[in-house]
Amino acid sequence: MGAEARELAGYLAALAGYLAALLATVLPQWRQSSYAGDAIITAVGLHEGLWMSCAAQSTGQVQCRMHDSLLSLGVHIQTSRALMVISLLLGFFGIIVSVVGMKCTKVGEEDPVTKSRIAVAGGVLFILSGLCTLAAVSLYATQVTYEFFRENTIPINARYEFGSALFVGWGAASLSLLGGSLLCCSWPAKERRGQQYHRQSRPSTAQEYV
């Protein structure tokens, strides 16, 4: 795979990861009611996310309510919120920096070494964004798992299990890490050595001509 194709593939993967992380952040399905292990089917399904909690009735009507107080939320929700916001900020700057550094764009410096360094910086930002997303989703999933198995006295259908937003977040983290890694592979060692050799050879050639 050529350098430009690799950078483009990395950028598209990282961009898809950023959009998936944004979707996971706003979705309220970080955890949902569990229906396993009990023959009773409830008429209301509960969903909870980072910003709101929703109740979906069997008729299809969904009612959502924003979390009232930040300080009353669990530590895992506050931490996941902060990590997802940081992830989105890093991904946003990674999108801008990568566009400037990619070889297929004419934005910024024309020096291939400088552009490659900028592309690597964008890749690092995407990797950090993916790590933040992975940490936020994994932390929330760990808390859901702990509460599911800890509350043995509560019926299983009254507990919570993984929601769809967690799987979207894991996918977003994987795409961001993959895209950032591909962008970090665009460091042009051969071009850099060629430029250094060219700069060293030019003065000697000029002196011999004189």
Helices and strands as residue ranges (DSSP letters): H 3-26, E 31-33, E 44-48, E 52-57, E 62-66, H 75-101, H 112-150, G 156-158, E 160-162, H 164-184, H 189-209
